[in-house]
């Protein structure tokens, strides 16, 4: 009986430890990493610009904010997905940076950047963003190179507040 109780206790500890680590992994997945610093994301918003470019593309701006050491980090990612047929909505997938509009409609990262404390601004030089999910619940990962040649990574998994940028 003691062996059975010991086995049960050991199993319980393992299960609860695993759950705790999973929770930590989820908490740690919503962050911005830049210049050796990991900034937890505190705000995630989508600005919905609807169809643009002669109704060829649907535009979502993903906006992420976090605070570390009293400084606000703000990341803006301008994503365009082609409008196909009667489907006038944002399409998920992998968005690669293009400094100019592609000749054929495709998913692309039009612009982006990082602003620190509304003082330092770094524009996007290259990179890609992958978005999966739907409605207001998305998984977003980004690896971008900024104009100062520093790499910014972003990981977010959860709900985003959608703001109608056209009618506001």
N, C-alpha and C positions, 0 to 999 in steps of 0.2 A: 504494500500500500504506500509506503514511503517513497519507493521508486516511482510509482505512478504520479504521486503528488509532485515530486521533484521534476519529472518530465513535463507535467502540466505547467508548473511555474516557469521553467526554462522556456517553454514554447510561448507563454504569455509575454515574457520579457522580449523575446525575439520579435514577436508580432508588433508590440507597442513601439519598440525601437525602430522597426521598419516604417511604421506609420509616421513617426516623428521625422525621419529622414526624408520621406516623401513630401511632407508638408514643407520642410526646409527647402527642398529642391524646387517646389512650386513658387515659394516666396522669392527664391534667388533667381528665378527665371525671368522676372519682370524687372529688367535693368538696362541701363546704358553703360557701356564700358568705353572709356576714352582716356588716353594719356596715362594709363596705369591706374585709373580710378574707376570704381564700380558705383554707379549712381542708381539707387532704387527708383523705379518709376512710380510717381504719386498721382499722375493725371494722364489719361489717354482719351483723346478726342479724335473724331473723324469730322472734317469739314466736307460736306457733300455739295459739290459744285455742279452736279448733274451732267448732262451732255455738253460738250464744248467742241471747238474746231469743226464747225459745220455739221454738228451731230455725229461726228465720227468717233469721238472718244468720250468715255465717262470718267470724270475726275473725282478722286477721293484724296484729300490731304490728311495724312495721319500725323497727329501732333502728340508728342510725348514730353512730359515735364517731370523732373526729379530735382531734389535738393540734396546737396552733400557739402558739408563744412560751411554752411551758410550761403552757398552759391547755388543759383538756379541754373539747371541745364535744360535746354529746350531743343528738341529735335523735330524738324519738319521734313516729311517725305511726301512729295507730290507724285502720285501714281495715276497713270492713265491706262484704261482698258478699253479695247475697241467695242463699239456698239455694233452688234450684228443682228440683222433682221429686225424683228420687233422687240428684241431683248434690250431694253434701255435700263441697264443696271450695271453696277460694278461687278467685275469678274475677278476672281482670285487666281493666283498663280505666281510665277516668278517674273519680276520686273527688273530688267537690266537698264542701267543708265544709258541715255542717249542725249547728247547735247543739242540735237536737232530732231525734229519730227521725222519718224521713220517713213520711208516711201510707201510701205504697205502697213495697214493697221495691225498693231500687235501690242501686247502688254509692254509698257515701258515706264521707267523711272525718269520723269522729266526734270526734276530738280530736288534739292534737299540741302540740309545743312544743320549746323549746330550753333546755338547762341548760348553764351555763358554770361549770366548776370546782366543781360541786356547791354553788355559792353563789348565782348569779343564775339565776332561772327566768323564762321568758317563755312564756305560753300562747298558743295559736292563736286568732286573731280571725277570719281568713278565708283562703281559698286553695283550691288543688287539687293533687292528686297523680295522676300517670299511671304505671301499672305495666304492663309487657309482659313476656313470657317465660313460663317455667313451671318446675316442679320447684323447684330451688334457684338457678336462673340467671335473674336478672331485670334489667330496665332500669327504673330508677325516676327520675322527674323530679318535682320539687315546687317550687311557688312559693307561699309562704304569707306572710301578714301577721300579725305577732305583736301582742300586746296593747299594746306600746310603739310601735306603728305602723311598725316597721322591717320591711323585707322580708328573708326568708330564702329562698334558692334552694338546691336540692340536686340533684345529678346523680350517679347510680351505675349502673354497668353491670358485672355480674359475678355471682359466686356469693355466696350468703348462707347462713350457718349457720342451720338451722331447729331451734328448741328447742320441745319439747312443753311448753307452759305449763300444761296441764290436769293432767298426771300427774307434775309435778315439784314 
